[in-house]
Amino acid sequence: MSPGDEHDYGEPTGTRVRLPESDPYGGARRPARSSSRSLVMVVGVVVLLIAAIAFANRGGDDSPSTAATGEGNADKPKTSSTAASGTKPVDAKSAGIPSGYARDEQGAQSAAANFAVVLGSAEMFDTARRHQIVDTVYAPDVAAVRQSALDAAYSSEAFLGNIGLDKDGTAPNGQTFVSRVVPVGTKTTTYSVNAATVEVWYTSLFGLSGEASTNPVSESWYTTTYQLKWINNDWKVADFQQKDGPVPVGRDQKASTADDMTKAVEEYGGFTYAR
């Protein structure tokens, strides 16, 4: 896969997406309620929250719960498989990249999410940093081949010019290059103690923020499937494939100014992602 596959580099159309007249979610998007009905809903939510808090904080009940005994749980659904585990993903970093993941499915998913972030970052356009990332993230027998292919792609003046960067991979004066991946969710499709296949669904911000930008920052959605191997006590990328979507319906929101977008990118840091 070449870097050109990571994003849609076509010319921006400037078209604002509006919801179609037919409901694409089959009724999930509901019409606005009256103010009185909204007030009733708010009051109801507050009451439920108070009740939930009181229940969570109650004490002195020594009787066994149905969850512990298994009684009354026959018809109840299991805990959602998409719920966060609450487990800290890693305690260390290698070359500034989270590393030292657990040798289990959660560890593989956390690794894949963080690999998606760094492989889709603006740092990949800096030669020295890209070499660090590839050597850290990829399996040793894959890194050398991948390194050569990425060097050729990222040094292509045609490729860089198409996305608005100078031939050395930097943004023109007065503009800020944005390339950021934000994982939405992960899932494991196959797993063993030595290998795992993990899908990462994410949104990607890509483009140049600045008054003179001809390639403004836009949003895209992708799912990348990572083939991971357990090597040297950590998960490493052996291969990956990317596809578009799932893509949500866009809302008719006013685009931010170039200055606001630049400030957001500079002021809001990223995260270490966990399953």
Buried (B, 14 or more C-beta within 10 A) or exposed (E): BEBEBBBEBEEEEEEEEEEEEEEEEEEEEEEEEEEEEEEEEEEEEEEEEEEEEEEEEEEEEEEEEEEEEEEEEEEEEEEEEEEEEEEEBBEEEBEEBBBBBBEBBBBBBBBBBBBBBBBBBBBBBBEEBBBBBBBBBBBEEBBEEBBEBBBEBBBBEEBBEBBBBEEEBEBBEEBBBBBBBBBEEBBBEEBEEEBBBBBBBBBBBBBBBBEEBEBBBBEBBBBBBBBBBBBEEBBBBBBBEBEEEEEEEEEEEEEBEBEEBBBBBEEEEEEBBBB
